[in-house]
């Protein structure tokens, strides 16, 4: 019996529904359609091209690109010849590109454009395994570079076509040799506390995740189908986006639309009107802030009406949160009126009106944000998983939502909380094969009984739902010996539309303090309404009026916590945190140690003289 892989799934779907649309991508302002037969034909051509270039089972093929058709063609084509896909974030700076390509031993790199090609060429002498760099966009490359390793995408496919003519069954034969233990992909961790580690996910891991999350409806109810569509906009090298953009398509026939860029997501959401939508907390926070800006920028009458119904949305969301995601008779009536007067138009303009399932994952999210979006009519579900367990752990389900938790364990998932440390442990067939070339780190992650140590601290709610309190490495122990989870405070602060980043400080200190970064769009709009002039982010964030605005948010949050857990002082970050400056990971998670080092003077200023 042949092994099921992501490649066999795409091939079989192309055979069963050749003319059904699989992918859509904008080109010259128009949405171009790719059928399942075209999808598989191109992926198989990529497989032939890789064989023509001598790729053997287990060899690594890297992709350094924004989300686009060629990403999935390469991913599926690579797996079809039993090679290993390695994804790079488009924002990876040169130093990280060098590390990832060298550490993985990548032989062939698919680079989107001149920017990514330049990064690879800048460190090519440090990469003895790198043989070819295939560029997708020729602008600025074809007539200016003469490096023999460079190969244009059309020429790459031409190699595949030539190989297919002389060896027509080569890809299919290689596919038939696939085994469940074949490594299908290396997914590099974000590296918040050290160099990224390459998570090895096997064919069996991926197949288990697709069956559990997609075919069995582990997330959505009913399960996804060809009637559904998604917008692909988060980096495809992040496993969560791979689940929704690649696995939902191959496993259930969901149509994938590629956003033009992260900056155009708002516009693309409106055009696509997806039925399934995944986002990290930062996305949902930004959508919440955008809704409030939209209402705040309306005419006087619309502003008054909209403001009233946004406040009612908070109330409706609270009712839903208290009832497992279900309406009461009163909340249903209030929502029905609000839908006619406000919510329908608002959800339509934000591209969310047709969403039947919206998931938040990859990091904790403030319950206030979830309740607000639920009150608007967005069916929100917080989910939990990590790359090392193939994103399979827990999820909130329709009618059983508990806001503030990540839900219940998926069917067949063993999950327990260590009674001594509070660490969450999982065990199931999706547990990864180990870290690439790092057996010591693998042994620390998977114990002798097969339990995966997630590094997350959690607790049970009502004996059924899991609540994550923080990462073990992020817990703060104050000078007084109090254990504090900073993420809860940080998420409460970031629930404000005015705050983009919050980093709570206090380990071994007498009290808690915070570095706070403003949301420039919403604070800028707030300043304009008050005719408060500013020129730069630093200028805006240092205005006494803005500091007073943030102080109000801090005071409001402090009221919810005990004295020892309150933020006694804060300082404004003078700049937006940036991945290239080493302050954020590629997934936009804050590198606490790097931020503390970069802004050490600000941190120390909060502890000079103590609290008055």
WOLINZI-V748938 format. One record per helix or strand. SS is the DSSP state (helix for helix, strand for strand). FROM is the first residue (numbers start at 1). LEN is the number of residues. If there is no record, write none. Layout:
ss: [SS | SS]
from: [FROM | FROM]
len: [LEN | LEN]
This chain:
ss: [helix | strand | strand | helix | strand | helix | strand | helix | strand | helix | helix | strand | strand | helix | helix | strand | strand | helix | strand | helix | strand | helix | strand | helix | helix | helix | strand | helix | strand | helix | strand | strand | strand | strand | strand | helix | strand | strand | strand | helix | strand | strand | helix | strand | strand | helix | helix | helix | helix | strand | strand | strand | helix | helix]
from: [6 | 21 | 30 | 36 | 60 | 69 | 84 | 94 | 108 | 114 | 124 | 132 | 150 | 153 | 170 | 183 | 198 | 203 | 229 | 239 | 255 | 262 | 276 | 281 | 300 | 329 | 357 | 367 | 380 | 387 | 394 | 408 | 414 | 423 | 434 | 439 | 446 | 452 | 465 | 472 | 476 | 483 | 486 | 499 | 512 | 520 | 537 | 544 | 563 | 567 | 584 | 590 | 592 | 600]
len: [11 | 7 | 6 | 17 | 5 | 12 | 5 | 11 | 4 | 9 | 3 | 4 | 3 | 14 | 7 | 6 | 5 | 13 | 4 | 14 | 4 | 11 | 5 | 16 | 23 | 21 | 5 | 10 | 5 | 3 | 2 | 2 | 4 | 5 | 2 | 7 | 1 | 10 | 7 | 3 | 2 | 2 | 9 | 7 | 7 | 10 | 5 | 15 | 3 | 6 | 1 | 1 | 7 | 6]
